[in-house]
Amino acid sequence: MIRDREHECMGRGELGQLQGERLAKQVQRVYERVPFYKDLFDKSGIDPNKIKGLTDLPSLPFTKKVNLHEQYPFGLFATPLSDVVRIHASSGTTGKPTTVGYTQNDIDMWAEVMARSLACCGAGRDDIVQVGYGYGLFTGGLGAHYGAERLGSAVIPISGSNTQRQLMLMEDFGTTVVCCTPSFMLYLYDVAQQIGLDVKNLPLRVGVFGAEPWSEEMRRDIEEKWNIKACDIYGLSEIIGPGVSCECVEAQNGLHINDDHFLPEIIDPDTGEQLPEGELGELVITCLTKETFPLIRYRTGDITRLTTEPCICGRTNARMARVSGRSDDMLIIRGVNVFPSQVESVLLMSPEIEPHYKLVVDRKGSMDTLDVQVEIRPDLYHEVSEAVLSLDDINYFTEHESLIKLKSHIQKNIKDIIGINVKVAFREPGSIERSEGKAQRVVDMRKQG
Ligand code: DLL
């Protein structure tokens, strides 16, 4: 169902007009209200009165993550705290978090774009939506919650973790839509297997998965294991939280951006130049309608591409490709740029292995090394374990003929497709740490020494 035909199916020309008007207003507004933007625009020689529409966008300076840290906690707020009704924060890997604020209008707009997104995945009033994203400072739980309520679905606010209880409620309440990270959905499957729950018999029909990079291969794996449609949802705290964009269940081919509120661009991360439609680069977003935390040309660090080609679902908004990773998560292995999700894609081409893996990067002398640890499927594991003398002996385990073949096959695939030599090591089913939120799949020893 298309929730807001007026804005989701608007002609591109008319939408551009609306975006341009909103942009001009927002630029004026932040100039008057946020000292950081007044300084930044003055230093960049920008006269806000001269910003009239979309063609002026490339002349505006970027806002970067470091600016958010410098202005911690409320320096970028464009409204007095008395108008703020909610504060969220995203945990930084180092130091202080990034703080974001919302007025009541911001919360309403967020609920609306989330409702659109859930509808885009095929959810509606009759659905029972289980929100398995964390509630708290993280935007996932409350974002999905308000959106599902606005849509009129029955919401189960279970939050993250609670693995066994998640499964119990899915069964007892008849959950039809689940929202959580894709890695948590895989963990839920493992636990369902352990307790003998046949998930294919659940009434669950749609999963709304995001908050971390995942691949097409992982989508297929989840869809097949759970017998559901798995849709990708994207967002970030700095812009609003989840609901910046979402795939439609009809095409599952690119995420529809709510671009009447969030104006997207793709830039070359090195030069900052805007790239033409279709080219891969860093996503930059301008908040056109946010009141408290309206970022201008925010560099998300996320790598994707845009298209405005019509979609079979009838929506006309711009679509972004699945995010392949963050520019700061990109691994450089002996000069080759590698995203963890690329390795995931290649791994999951082999049906003998499970979608649970860890990438360990190190440096031996002046050589970068990448070790790929991945679990093999339980049935193969048991077959191999029975065939060797000792179940516990790791050498017997890895030296089994079928595993040696599989290993060299995967290593060759990674070399052919990504262009790097890696060492693959198989691990027992269940031995790689599971995630109840965002998965941590990379260990970079180079940064730890
Ligand atoms: O992760 C918001 C969210 C919650 C999105 C629930 C979707 C579902 P942050 O914690 O601020 O916010 O992290 C934002 O996570 O810049 C991306 O790098 C990554 N990310 C979010 N969604 C996706 C996705 C939430 N679908 C950062 N695919 C973003 C790949 C994603 N990466």
Residues whose N, C-alpha, C, O or C-beta is under 5 A from the ligand:
A	BS01	DLL	S90 T139 G140 F209 G210 A211 E212 P213 W214 D232 I233 Y234 G235 L236 S237 E238 G241 P242 T300 D302 V323 R326
